[in-house]
Amino acid sequence: MNKHIYIFSPSGAVRDKLAFKRGVERLRAQGHQVEIDEAALKSHMRFAGDDDTRLEAIHRAAASGADLAMISRGGYGLTRILDRIRYPALGRAVARGLRFVGHSDFTALQLALLARTGAVSWAGPALTADFGGEEEPDDIMQACFDDLLLGQGEGTGWRLGRDDPMPTRRARAGEAAEPLQAWSVRDAVLWGGNLAVLSSMVGTPFLPDVRGGVLFVEDVNEHPYRVERMLTQLLHAGILGRQKALVLGQFSNYTLVPHDRNFRLATVVAWLRAQLKIPVFTQLPFGHVPTKVLLPVGAKVQFAVENREALLFWGHIVTGGTEHHHHGHPHDDHDHDHAH
């Protein structure tokens, strides 16, 4: 497999040069042509170059002719330049077959691209965290990444959390609502990403107005009360209630304290379910964790749940006359410093 992969740095500066080098070497060892943006290792304060430098890197990635453009890492910086990105150029690049891939701070660009052009991008790995570690890349992440490049597969599946209730059938007056054995939605736009980044975009023209969608969120270094605060913002803004379902990915690397007195992430999920009429599902294998599937942000999906097994199916995604498929796998770093 020989694909052209373009590595660029639209957010935080790359501090771990060894991880960057390991990631590039691993991708080349897999048979790919890896092109490194001229500013990929630039540094300006906490950023990978000043705003102009990072903006130009995004536009070079779009013009690269690559099969896939992957971020080096997350961090922070994209929301500073969202109003200056040439979205039509990025949309045309996607139409020609370029797939933008990343997560964390990259959520800002993915959602803005969807809002401005309707183009699909992929929530997935970053170079240093997912390919540049001392350990070999996670098997599931690698298989999903290969499937995307090869044009194979059509979706992803995972097992829901033990406490995830099944959606209920709408009850008539005076009747108790009964849980459904199976539940599904069709032709719903899949969207989302990092919760902190997404919530920071509420009220801006860069957050897509998705109605009847499937919203997925994840985060890192965020205590459950902060996760709840951000979800509450989306709730009160009316965003959650306009979706068909909310899917929670992995919330990692936080520490509970004595003051919490048993307030934890499960508390947040239970409270949220009490506020919403839509189902809230958990355990999506995506986030700042090694095991992550790749998800098409902006694609229409079928989402089905049966016997605690969840399946997201997107079939084929046509861009520029080429069908791109993706096959996911069941689930059992970035460095978002605040990689938001």
C-alpha positions in Angstrom: 0.0 0.0 0.0 1.6 3.2 -1.1 -0.5 6.3 -0.2 0.6 9.9 -0.1 0.3 11.2 3.5 0.9 14.9 4.3 1.8 15.8 7.9 1.1 19.3 9.1 0.8 21.2 12.4 -2.2 23.5 12.6 -2.3 23.8 16.5 0.3 23.2 19.2 4.1 23.1 18.8 5.6 19.6 18.5 7.8 19.3 21.6 8.5 15.6 21.3 10.6 15.5 18.2 11.5 11.8 18.8 7.8 10.8 18.7 7.4 12.9 15.5 10.3 11.1 13.9 9.1 7.6 15.0 5.6 8.3 13.6 7.0 9.3 10.2 9.3 6.3 10.1 6.4 3.9 11.0 4.2 5.3 8.3 7.1 5.0 5.8 7.8 1.5 6.9 4.1 0.7 6.1 4.9 1.7 2.5 3.5 5.2 2.5 5.0 8.3 0.9 5.1 10.8 3.8 5.5 14.5 3.0 6.3 16.8 5.9 5.0 20.3 5.8 7.8 22.9 5.8 6.5 24.4 9.1 5.5 21.1 10.8 8.2 21.6 13.5 8.0 25.4 13.8 7.5 26.9 17.3 6.0 30.2 18.4 5.1 30.4 22.1 2.9 27.3 22.6 1.9 27.2 18.9 3.4 25.4 15.8 4.3 28.8 14.4 2.4 32.1 14.5 -1.1 32.3 13.2 -0.1 33.1 9.6 2.4 30.2 9.6 -0.3 27.7 10.7 -2.9 29.1 8.3 -0.5 28.7 5.4 0.2 25.1 6.5 -3.5 24.2 6.3 -3.7 25.7 2.8 -0.6 23.8 1.7 -2.1 20.6 3.1 -5.2 21.2 1.0 -3.1 21.9 -2.1 -0.7 18.9 -1.6 -2.5 16.4 -3.8 -2.1 13.9 -1.0 -4.5 11.0 -0.2 -4.6 12.0 3.4 -3.6 15.0 5.5 -2.9 14.2 9.1 -2.1 16.6 12.0 1.1 16.1 13.9 -0.7 16.7 17.3 -3.5 18.6 18.9 -3.0 21.3 21.5 -4.6 24.7 21.0 -4.7 27.3 18.2 -7.2 26.6 15.5 -10.1 28.6 16.9 -7.8 31.7 16.6 -7.7 31.4 12.8 -11.1 29.9 11.8 -12.2 33.2 10.3 -9.2 33.2 7.9 -9.3 29.7 6.5 -10.2 29.4 2.8 -12.9 26.8 3.2 -13.9 26.5 -0.5 -10.3 25.4 -1.3 -10.5 22.8 1.5 -13.8 21.6 0.2 -12.5 21.3 -3.3 -9.5 19.2 -2.0 -11.9 16.9 -0.2 -14.0 16.6 -3.4 -10.8 15.5 -5.2 -10.2 12.7 -2.7 -8.2 14.3 0.2 -9.1 13.0 3.6 -8.3 15.3 6.5 -7.7 13.2 9.7 -7.2 14.2 13.3 -8.8 14.8 16.7 -8.5 17.1 19.7 -8.1 20.7 18.7 -8.6 19.6 15.1 -12.3 19.3 16.0 -12.5 23.1 15.4 -11.4 22.8 11.8 -13.5 19.8 11.1 -16.7 21.4 12.4 -16.0 24.7 10.6 -15.3 22.8 7.4 -18.7 21.0 7.8 -20.5 24.2 8.6 -19.0 26.1 5.6 -18.8 23.5 2.9 -20.6 20.3 4.0 -17.3 18.4 3.4 -16.6 15.2 5.3 -13.4 14.8 7.3 -12.3 12.0 9.6 -12.0 12.0 13.4 -9.0 9.8 13.9 -5.3 9.5 14.8 -2.6 12.2 15.1 1.0 11.5 14.2 2.9 11.8 17.5 0.3 10.4 19.9 -0.9 7.5 17.8 2.0 6.5 15.5 5.0 8.0 17.4 4.8 6.3 20.8 7.4 3.9 22.1 4.8 1.1 21.9 3.6 -0.1 18.5 0.4 1.6 17.3 -2.8 0.2 18.7 -4.0 -2.7 16.5 -7.6 -1.5 16.2 -6.6 2.0 15.4 -4.1 0.8 12.8 -6.6 -1.5 11.2 -9.2 1.3 10.9 -6.5 3.6 9.5 -5.5 1.0 6.9 -9.2 0.4 6.0 -9.7 4.1 5.3 -6.6 4.2 3.0 -7.6 1.0 1.2 -11.2 1.9 0.8 -12.6 -1.0 2.8 -15.3 -1.4 5.4 -18.5 0.4 6.0 -18.8 1.2 9.7 -17.8 0.5 13.3 -19.3 -1.3 16.2 -18.8 -1.5 20.0 -20.5 -2.9 23.1 -22.5 -0.3 25.2 -21.8 0.4 28.8 -23.4 -1.9 31.4 -25.7 0.8 32.6 -26.8 2.2 29.2 -30.6 1.9 29.1 -32.3 1.0 25.9 -34.5 3.7 24.4 -38.2 3.4 25.2 -41.2 3.1 23.0 -43.4 6.3 23.1 -46.2 5.4 25.5 -49.8 6.3 25.3 -51.4 8.3 28.1 -51.5 6.3 31.3 -49.2 3.6 30.0 -45.7 2.9 31.2 -43.0 3.3 28.6 -41.3 0.0 27.7 -37.7 -0.4 26.7 -37.2 -1.3 23.0 -35.2 -4.5 22.2 -33.8 -2.8 19.1 -33.5 0.8 18.1 -32.2 2.5 15.0 -32.1 5.8 13.1 -31.3 6.3 9.4 -29.7 9.1 7.4 -28.6 11.0 10.5 -25.5 13.2 10.1 -22.6 12.0 12.4 -20.8 15.0 13.9 -18.9 16.0 17.0 -15.4 15.5 18.4 -13.7 17.1 21.4 -16.2 18.4 23.9 -14.3 21.4 25.1 -13.5 22.5 21.6 -17.1 22.0 20.4 -18.6 23.8 23.3 -16.3 26.8 22.8 -17.8 27.2 19.3 -21.4 27.6 20.4 -22.7 30.9 19.1 -20.1 31.2 16.4 -20.7 30.8 12.6 -18.3 27.8 12.7 -20.5 25.4 14.5 -22.7 23.5 12.1 -26.4 23.6 12.7 -27.1 19.9 12.6 -30.6 18.7 13.3 -31.6 15.1 13.7 -27.9 14.1 13.9 -25.8 11.7 15.9 -23.5 13.7 18.1 -20.4 12.1 19.6 -18.1 13.8 22.1 -14.9 12.9 24.1 -12.4 14.7 26.2 -9.2 14.5 28.3 -7.9 16.2 31.4 -11.5 17.3 32.2 -13.0 16.6 35.6 -16.6 15.2 35.4 -18.1 18.5 36.7 -16.4 20.4 33.9 -17.7 17.7 31.4 -21.2 18.3 32.9 -20.8 22.0 32.6 -20.0 21.8 28.9 -22.8 19.3 28.2 -25.2 21.6 30.1 -24.2 24.4 27.8 -25.0 22.3 24.8 -28.3 21.3 26.5 -29.4 24.9 27.2 -28.3 26.0 23.8 -30.9 23.5 22.4 -28.2 21.5 20.5 -28.6 18.2 22.3 -32.4 18.2 22.1 -32.2 18.6 18.3 -30.2 15.4 17.8 -31.4 11.8 17.4 -28.8 10.5 19.8 -25.8 11.5 21.9 -22.8 9.2 22.0 -20.1 9.5 24.7 -16.6 8.4 23.8 -13.7 8.2 26.2 -13.2 10.7 29.0 -9.6 10.1 30.2 -6.9 11.4 32.4 -8.9 13.1 35.2 -8.6 12.7 39.0 -11.5 12.7 41.4 -11.0 14.5 44.7 -12.5 14.0 48.2 -14.7 17.1 47.7 -16.6 15.2 45.0 -18.3 12.9 47.5 -19.2 10.3 44.9 -19.9 12.8 42.1 -18.3 11.0 39.1 -18.8 10.6 35.4 -21.6 8.1 35.9 -23.4 10.9 37.8 -23.1 13.2 34.9 -24.5 10.7 32.5 -27.4 9.8 34.7 -28.3 13.5 35.2 -28.0 14.1 31.5 -30.4 11.3 30.6 -32.9 12.7 33.0 -32.9 16.0 31.1 -33.1 14.6 27.6 -35.7 12.7 25.6 -33.1 11.3 23.2 -30.9 8.3 24.1 -27.5 8.8 25.5 -25.1 5.9 24.8 -21.5 5.4 26.1 -18.3 3.5 25.5 -17.6 4.7 22.0 -14.0 3.7 21.3 -12.8 7.2 20.4 -10.9 9.9 22.3 -7.5 10.6 23.7 -6.8 6.9 24.1 -4.8 4.4 22.1 -7.7 2.4 20.9 -9.7 4.6 18.6 -11.9 4.0 15.6 -12.1 6.4 12.7 -15.4 8.3 12.3 -16.6 10.4 9.3 -17.5 13.8 10.6 -20.4 15.1 8.5 -21.4 11.8 6.8 -24.9 10.4 6.9 -25.0 7.2 9.0 -27.4 4.5 10.2 -27.0 4.0 13.9 -28.5 0.8 15.4 -28.5 -0.7 18.8 -29.5 -4.3 19.7 -28.7 -6.5 22.7 -26.2 -3.9 24.0 -24.3 -4.0 20.7 -24.1 -0.6 18.8 -23.4 -0.3 15.1 -22.6 2.9 13.2 -22.9 2.2 9.5 -22.0 4.7 6.8 -21.6 2.5 3.8 -19.5 4.2 1.2 -18.7 7.9 1.1 -18.3 9.3 -2.4 -15.8 12.1 -2.9 -14.6 13.2 -6.2 -16.0 10.1 -7.9 -14.1 7.7 -5.6 -15.8 5.6 -3.1 -14.1 5.6 0.3 -15.0 2.9 2.7 -14.1 2.3 6.3 -14.4 -0.8 8.5 -14.5 -0.4 12.3 -13.8 -2.9 15.0 -15.4 -3.7 18.3 -13.9 -2.1 21.4 -13.5 -4.1 24.3 -2.6 11.2 23.5 -2.5 13.1 22.3 -1.6 15.7 24.4 -4.5 18.1 24.4 -2.4 19.9 27.1 -5.3 21.3 27.4 -5.3 20.1 23.9 -8.3 22.2 23.4 
